[in-house]
Amino acid sequence: MHEILHPKGWKATPGYSNGIAASGRMVFTGGMIGWNDQQEFETDDFAGQVEMALKGIVGVLAEAGATPEHLVRLTWYVTDKHEYLASLKEIGRVYKAVIGRTYPAMALVQVVALVEDRAKVEIEATAVVPDAA
């Protein structure tokens, strides 16, 4: 599938990988925000918006014949890193419920704003589906 890259002697990472090596068909998502498939926000709760964004990623992956286990990278854009940090426990719960125990390479960036005023988080994903054997 793919290889987790973790240099010897480095401290273990909580909930993400430092790097991933993979080969196969690459799948890229656009930035998914915390609204439903009708582009309507159901919540202003940070973890609730994370859940909706992750569900959007899973939906796009499915269109490509991919699943969360094929994820190799997630880039998170948040409007408030303090709200993100205060929500980590709940984010971890929704992440495991939607994505499972797959921990791709991740980056998180705080931004001034997102295009949709109610959006608190936007997540881009990259997946690699292995070539058929």
Secondary structure, DSSP 4 states (H G I P E B T S, - for coil): -EEEE--TTPPPPSSSBSEEEE-SEEEE---EESB-TTS-B----HHHHHHHHHHHHHHHHHHTT--GGGEEEEEEEES-HHHHHHTHHHHHHHHHHHT-S---EEEEEE-S--SSTT--EEEEEEEEEPPP-
